[in-house]
Amino acid sequence: MANIQTLDPDASPLAYYGAELRRHREAQGLTQPQLGSAIFCTGSLVGQVETTKKVPTRDFSERVDAALGTDGVFSRLVGLVLRSQLPTWFQAYADMEAKATYISTYQAQVVYGLLQTEDYARALLTPGMPDDPDRLVAARLERQRILQREKPPLTWAILDEAVLYRKIGGPAVMRAQLQKLLDSSTNRWMRIQVLPFAAGEHASLDGSFNLLRFEDDPDLVYTEDLISGHMTANPETVREGSLRYAHLQAAALSVEESAARISRVMEERYGARP
């Protein structure tokens, strides 16, 4: 059983958050139940966050800032905490993704992480992650905040048609996920295309990949294998990735046709009209 007195604030962003929460709470003479009551949760949850048993959410952090008058300290810190919950091998990519001005992705199996609903993400992450999938779900949703910026990265997503049919989490989850794709496709910073089954053989039958572009840094290509991710700025690899992506765009349905295909699949397979 963890003891808050023995936690090292320098051990991790989560440990630092917990130590700071305890310090600010005690400075105002509040018990854990009293703070919990002020932010509409249990004192037990406050204690679990303080002892790193639970990862704080952004909503929790905003409520703490309001209750303790900490001028956004915890709202700023929670982003770092949630980023630290991503798999170690993925964190470098997430950092670069957050800096990119242009993201293009081809996904052969599932919806790209930045476009996933919470329920879809949880259904994906729960198998094989029995300890605490909520940590990874929260971290994935935190990644999506880059799309809420005043000037977000231009994001171009090509989804294999199989993604629309692969039932992740059940019909209700898929209805909501496909609706989110339709809603996202109306965003001026977002383009979504579907690569139809009719395309047959295509330029990336060997799997998904992402291309990142930046204002000042070299372009990157990112791929994943079974257990880790690989990122490279090798010019030849970037050039090959860009060429493949151009071929995929040419073979995919137009943005308008893609939205119609998503709507049709949602209605016919999951029983809903957008």
N, C-alpha and C positions, 0 to 999 in steps of 0.2 A: 504494500500500500504506500503510495507516494506521500511524502511529507513536505509541505510547502516550505518549511524552514530549511530543508536540505536541498532545495532546487537551486541550481546555478543559473542565474539570469543570462549568462553568456553562453549557455549550452545550446540554445536554439532560439529562433524568433518566437516560437510558442512559449518557451520557458520565460523569455523576457516579458512577453505580453502578460503571462500569469503573475509574475512578480510585480509588474507595474500596476496591474489591477488590484492586487492585494495592498500595495503601498498606498495607492490613492484612496481605496476604500477605507483603510484604517486611519488615514490622515483626516478623514471626515467623521470618524467615530462610528462607522456603520458596521453592523454584523453582515455576514453573508445573506441571511434571510431578509434583512432590512433592505439591502441593495437589490436583492431579487425581487422584492415586492415593488420597489421603485421602477424596475425595468420590466415588470410583468413576466417574471420567470421564477423558478424556485431557488432558494438559497443553495440547494444541492448543486444546481447547474453552475452557479457562481463559483462554488468550491471546486467543481470539476475543471472549470476553465483555469482557475488559479493554480491547480496542481497538474495541468497539462493532460488531464484525462479526457477533456473535450476540446475540440477546436472551435473558437468563437466564430460566429457568422458576422457578416457586415451589419445586419440588423441589430444583433446583440451589441456590437461595438458602438453603433450610433446611439443606442439607448443609454449605454454606459456614459458616453460623452455628455449626453443631455442631463443625466441624473447627477453626475459628479462635476459637471462644469469644467471639463478638461479640454475644451477648445479644439476638439477634433483629434486629439492624440490617438485614441484607440481606433478611430475611423481610418486614420492614416496607417497605423501599424498593422491593421488586420490584413491589408493587401500583401504585405511581406510575409505574414504568418501563413496565409492561404497559399501563396506561391511556394513556400517551403514544404507544403504537403504533397506537391507533385512528385512523381518518381524522380529520383536523383538524376537518372539519365535523360529525363525530359526537360529538366529545369533550364538548361542552356538554350534549348529551342524556344521555350516559353518566353525567355528574356528577349530573344531576337524577334519573335513574333510580335511582342509588345512594341518594338521599335520600328517595325516595318511600315513602309508607306504603301506597299502593294503586296497583297497575299493572293496567290493563285494555288488552288489545290484540286487534285483529282482523287476522288474517293471511290474505291471499288466495292467496299463492303458495308460501311456505315456512314452516317451523316458526320460531317466535319465537326470537331469539338466546339468551335465557336458558334455553331448553329444548332446545337443540341438543346432540347428542353431538359429541365431538371429530371423528370421522370425517365426520359429516354437515357440520359447519362447514368442514372442510378441502375437501370436495368442492364446497361452494358458493363458497369463496373462491379456489380455485386457478385457475379460468378467468379470464384477463385479469390475473392477479397472479403472473407468472412469477418475480419477483425473490425474494421470500421470504414465501410465504403462511403459514409457521409463525409469523411475528410477529403476524399478524392473528388466527390461530387461538388463540394463547396469550392475546391480549388479550380475545378473545371469551369464552374459558373463565374468565378472571379476572372478567369482569362477573358471571358466574353465582354468585360467592361471596356475593352479597347474599342469595341464597336459603338459604344455610347459616347465617345468623345465628340467634341465640337467638330473636329476634323478627323474622322476615323480612317484607317487604312482602306483603300479600295480593295475589296475582296471579291475574287472570282472563283466560284466553286462549280466544278463539274462532277456530278454524281452519276455513277453507273445506275441504270434503271433497276438493277437488282437491289439497290439500297432502299428503293421505295417499297419493294415487296418483302424484304426480310423483316419479319414481324418481331420487333424488339419490344418486350414489355407488354404485349397484348394489343388488341385493336384500339382501345381508348388512348393508349400512349402513342400509338402510331398516328391516329387521327390528329392529336395535338401536335405531333412532330411535323407532319406534313403541312398542317396549317401554319406552323411557324415558318416553314420554308416559303410558303406562299406570301406570308406577311413580309418576310425578309426580302423577297424578290422585288418589292415595291420601293425599297430603300435605294436612294440615288447612289449610295456607296457600295451597293451589293449587286452582283450578277450571279444568277444560278442557271446552269444548263444541265440537262439530262442527256446522258449518253445512252441511246436506246439499244435494246437487244438487237434490233435490225442492223446496227452498225457492224455486227459480226466481229471479225478480227480487227484489232485497233492498235494504236501506238503504245499502249501501256497495259497489255495483258498480264505483265509480270507484277503489277501491283500499284498501290497508291503512292503519291508523292506530292510534296509541296514546294513551291518556289516563293522565296521572299526577296523583295527589292527594297532598297533603302535610299535615302537622300544622299548620304555620303559614304556608306560602306558597300563592299562588293555584294553582288547577289549571292543567294544561298540556295542549295537544294537540300531538302530533308526527306529521308525515307526511314521506315521502320522495319525491323525483322521481328521474330517471335518474342524477343525479350528486351530489345533495346532500340534506340534511335541513332541515326547517323546524319550528320550535317556537314556539308562541304561547300567551299567557295571555289573549288577547282574550276577554272574557266571552261575547260572542255566538258566537264560534267554539267555545269550550268547551261552551256550552249546546247548540249544534248537534251537536257530537261526542257528547255524553252522550245526546242524544235518539236519534241513529243507533245508538249502542251498545245502548241499551235495546231498540230494534227488532230488532237482530241477536240479542240474547239470547233474545228471544221467538220468533224464527224458528228458532233452533238446536235441536238435539237436547238433551235433558236431560243432565246430567253422567253419569248411569248409562247412558243410551242411547248417549252419545258414546263411553264406554269400550267398550261392546259393538261399536260400529261400527269403532273402531280395531282391536279384536281380530279382527273378521271380515276386514277388509282385510289385516291382517298375515298371517292364515292363508291367505286365498284368493290374494292377489297375491304374497306373498313367502315362502310355504311354511313358516310356523312357527306353532305354537300358543304363546300366552303362558303 
